[in-house]
Amino acid sequence: MSNWTASDIPDQNGRITIVTGANSGIGLETARELARKGAKTILAVRDRDKGDVAAEDIHSEIPNSDIEVWILDLSSLQSVKDFAEKFKKEYDHLDLLINNAGVMMPPYSKTADGYELQFGTNHLGHFALTAHLFDLLQKTKGSRVVNVSSMAHNWGKVNFDDLNSEKNYNRQEAYGQSKLANLYFTFEMQRRLKRAGKSSPIVTAAHPGWTATNLQKHNKLFQILNPFFSQKPPMGALPTLRAAIDSEARGSEYYGPKGFKEIKGYPVKVDSNKLSKDETIAKQLWVVSEKVTGVEFKIE
């Protein structure tokens, strides 16, 4: 079987997609390829100037691309709500929601709502965003949600007694917790959709392997090793794109590079660790996520 590449993406005209964190890295490349195929692509970014630079980058390569830059700060639940309400006023359907944005191993800090930055941004912000947009997603035939996780989920464990890492902050473990949470969210949402008999959306996940991006700015070791082990963002975006587009993909499937240790390579279906499949933890995280975000996320 031939390797899956961006050339395998079919025509996307008439489809609307949101890519969070689309101003750089794999988010930018994901948005670029969807725009190249004709999708109306919303670059959901925290920094307007960086978003405009990304949009100009795409336009310079694809002059007829249909892209818009919208402000979304996933570390602010109010910003998430405002973004979703604005989107629902302007559009009556949503084909793809790609929850890509994230922060990786920063010094300890909190979101606007008081949650540890990585957990609050990488998981809670995307949980709330998906919940706010769910009504559009479920009425859009063939819609899909993609949660971008990481190999770092293997480092993670959801500590319900210290979700904010206030007792002991280890930036690597906190990042792993947030990426494991992305998978719990993926699998639990798909289970709830199945129980409710919903065919749309389906929920998939992806990880980019070892891809050199701005996400690694807080980790000097990654910056030193990148020239030897990493792949470029266009390759790192392929698992996300396949999870979003491949007609053979099914709910709860997880995509990543097929190379050694899933570090790099063309995208294939991969497996997450055993802990990520614990349904009891996933259900508890769902309930906690609703409580701390104040967003009811019913699928029925």
C-alpha positions in Angstrom: 0.0 0.0 0.0 1.4 3.4 -0.9 2.2 6.0 1.7 -0.7 8.4 2.6 0.2 12.0 1.8 -1.6 15.4 1.4 -2.2 14.5 -2.2 -4.7 11.9 -1.0 -7.0 14.7 0.4 -10.0 14.9 -1.8 -11.7 18.1 -2.9 -12.9 20.1 0.1 -15.0 22.8 -1.6 -18.1 23.7 0.4 -16.7 22.4 3.7 -15.8 24.5 6.7 -13.0 23.7 9.1 -11.6 25.2 12.2 -7.9 24.6 13.1 -6.9 25.8 16.5 -3.3 27.0 16.9 -3.0 27.5 13.1 -0.4 30.2 13.1 2.6 27.9 13.2 3.9 24.4 13.2 1.6 21.5 12.4 -1.5 23.7 12.8 -0.3 26.0 10.0 0.5 23.1 7.7 -2.8 21.4 8.5 -4.7 24.6 7.6 -2.6 25.1 4.5 -3.4 21.7 3.0 -7.1 22.0 3.8 -7.2 25.4 2.2 -5.3 24.1 -0.8 -8.1 21.6 -1.4 -10.8 24.3 -1.2 -12.1 24.2 2.4 -13.1 27.4 4.1 -10.5 27.4 6.8 -10.7 29.3 10.1 -7.3 30.0 11.6 -8.2 30.1 15.3 -5.3 31.8 17.0 -4.5 33.7 20.2 -2.3 36.4 18.5 -3.9 38.4 15.7 -0.5 39.5 14.2 0.8 36.0 14.1 -2.4 34.8 12.6 -2.3 37.4 9.9 1.3 36.4 9.0 0.2 32.8 8.7 -2.7 33.8 6.5 -0.4 35.8 4.3 1.9 32.8 4.1 -0.9 30.6 2.9 -2.3 33.2 0.5 1.1 33.7 -1.1 1.3 30.0 -2.0 -2.4 29.5 -2.6 -3.8 32.9 -3.8 -7.5 31.7 -4.1 -7.5 30.1 -0.6 -10.6 30.9 1.5 -9.1 31.5 5.0 -10.1 33.7 7.9 -8.2 34.6 11.0 -10.3 34.5 14.2 -9.1 35.2 17.8 -9.3 32.2 20.2 -7.5 32.0 23.5 -7.9 28.5 24.8 -6.6 29.6 28.2 -9.7 31.7 28.6 -13.1 30.0 28.9 -14.7 33.3 28.1 -12.7 33.6 24.9 -13.7 30.1 24.0 -17.4 30.9 24.5 -17.2 34.1 22.5 -15.5 32.4 19.6 -18.1 29.6 19.5 -21.0 32.1 19.7 -19.6 34.2 16.9 -19.1 31.1 14.7 -22.6 29.9 15.3 -24.0 33.3 14.3 -22.1 33.3 11.0 -22.2 29.6 9.9 -24.9 27.0 10.0 -22.6 23.9 9.8 -19.1 22.7 10.7 -17.4 19.9 8.9 -14.1 19.7 10.7 -13.0 20.8 14.2 -9.2 20.2 14.6 -8.2 20.7 18.2 -4.5 21.3 17.6 -3.3 24.2 19.7 -1.3 23.6 22.8 1.5 24.6 25.1 4.4 22.4 26.1 6.4 22.4 29.3 6.3 26.1 30.2 7.3 27.4 33.6 4.4 27.0 36.1 1.5 29.3 35.3 -2.3 29.3 35.3 -5.0 30.1 32.8 -7.3 33.1 33.1 -9.7 30.8 35.0 -7.1 29.5 37.4 -6.1 26.2 36.0 -2.6 24.9 35.3 -1.7 26.2 31.9 -1.1 23.0 30.0 -4.1 21.1 31.4 -6.3 24.2 31.1 -5.3 25.0 27.5 -4.6 21.6 26.0 -7.6 19.8 27.4 -10.2 22.1 29.1 -10.1 24.7 26.4 -10.7 22.2 23.7 -13.3 20.3 25.7 -15.3 23.5 26.2 -14.9 24.5 22.5 -16.1 21.2 21.3 -19.1 21.3 23.6 -20.1 24.8 22.5 -19.9 23.7 18.8 -21.4 20.3 19.2 -24.9 21.2 18.0 -23.4 22.3 14.6 -21.1 19.3 14.4 -23.9 16.8 15.1 -26.2 18.2 12.4 -23.4 18.3 9.8 -23.3 15.0 7.9 -19.8 13.5 7.8 -18.4 15.9 10.4 -15.3 15.1 12.4 -13.4 16.2 15.5 -9.7 15.5 15.7 -7.8 15.9 19.0 -4.1 16.2 18.6 -2.4 14.3 21.3 1.3 13.3 21.7 3.6 10.5 22.4 3.9 12.3 25.7 0.6 10.7 26.8 2.8 7.8 27.9 4.3 10.1 30.6 0.9 11.1 31.8 -1.4 10.2 34.6 -4.5 12.3 35.5 -4.1 13.3 39.1 -7.7 14.2 40.2 -6.4 15.3 43.6 -4.0 17.8 42.1 -5.2 18.7 38.5 -3.6 22.1 38.8 -0.2 20.6 39.8 -0.1 23.0 42.8 1.3 20.4 45.2 4.1 19.4 42.9 4.7 20.9 39.4 6.7 18.8 37.1 6.4 20.4 33.6 6.9 17.1 31.8 4.4 15.2 33.8 1.8 18.0 33.6 2.2 18.0 29.8 1.8 14.3 29.7 -1.4 14.6 31.8 -2.8 17.1 29.3 -2.0 14.9 26.3 -3.4 11.8 28.0 -6.6 13.8 28.7 -6.9 14.5 25.0 -7.1 10.8 24.4 -9.6 10.2 27.3 -11.7 13.0 25.7 -11.5 11.4 22.3 -12.5 7.9 23.4 -15.2 8.9 25.8 -16.9 11.3 23.4 -16.9 8.6 20.7 -18.4 6.1 23.2 -21.1 8.6 24.1 -21.9 9.3 20.5 -22.2 5.5 19.9 -24.5 5.0 22.8 -26.7 7.9 21.6 -26.8 6.4 18.1 -25.2 9.5 16.5 -23.3 9.0 13.2 -21.9 12.6 13.2 -19.5 13.7 14.3 -16.9 10.9 14.6 -14.0 11.7 16.9 -10.4 10.7 16.1 -7.0 11.5 17.5 -3.5 12.0 16.1 0.1 12.7 17.2 2.9 14.3 15.1 5.8 12.2 16.3 8.9 14.2 16.9 8.3 17.3 14.9 10.3 20.5 15.2 8.0 23.3 16.0 7.7 26.4 18.2 5.9 24.2 20.8 9.3 23.1 22.0 10.6 26.6 22.8 10.6 25.8 26.6 12.7 22.7 26.3 16.4 23.1 25.4 17.0 19.3 25.0 14.4 19.1 22.2 16.1 22.1 20.5 19.5 20.4 20.7 18.2 17.0 19.4 15.8 18.3 16.7 18.4 18.3 13.9 19.0 14.6 14.5 15.6 13.1 15.2 12.8 15.5 14.2 10.8 15.8 11.0 9.5 19.0 9.4 6.0 20.4 10.1 4.5 19.3 6.7 5.3 15.7 7.6 4.2 16.2 11.2 0.8 17.4 10.1 0.0 14.3 8.0 -1.3 12.2 10.9 -3.7 15.0 11.8 -4.8 15.4 8.2 -5.3 11.6 7.8 -7.4 11.5 11.0 -9.4 14.4 9.7 -9.9 13.3 6.1 -9.4 9.6 5.4 -12.7 8.1 4.5 -11.6 4.8 6.0 -11.0 6.3 9.5 -13.4 5.3 12.2 -14.2 6.9 15.6 -11.6 6.5 18.3 -8.9 5.7 15.9 -5.4 7.2 16.6 -2.9 8.2 13.9 0.8 8.8 14.0 4.0 8.3 12.1 4.8 4.7 11.1 8.6 5.0 11.6 10.7 3.7 14.5 9.0 4.4 17.8 6.5 6.5 15.9 9.1 9.4 15.8 8.7 10.2 12.1 7.3 8.8 8.9 4.1 8.7 6.9 0.8 8.5 8.9 -0.7 5.2 9.9 -3.2 4.0 12.5 -1.3 3.5 15.8 -2.1 2.5 19.3 -2.2 4.5 22.5 -1.1 3.0 25.9 -3.3 0.9 28.1 -4.0 3.6 30.6 -5.5 5.8 27.9 -8.2 3.2 27.5 -9.4 3.2 31.1 -13.1 4.0 30.8 -13.6 4.7 34.4 -11.0 7.5 34.4 -12.4 8.8 31.1 -15.9 9.1 32.6 -14.6 10.8 35.7 -12.5 13.3 33.6 -15.6 14.1 31.5 -17.6 14.9 34.7 -14.8 16.9 36.2 -14.3 18.8 32.9 -17.9 19.8 32.8 -17.8 21.0 36.4 -14.6 23.1 36.2 -15.5 24.6 32.8 -19.1 25.2 33.7 -20.0 23.8 30.3 -22.6 21.1 30.1 -21.7 18.6 27.4 -24.7 16.3 26.8 -24.7 13.8 24.0 -28.2 12.3 23.7 
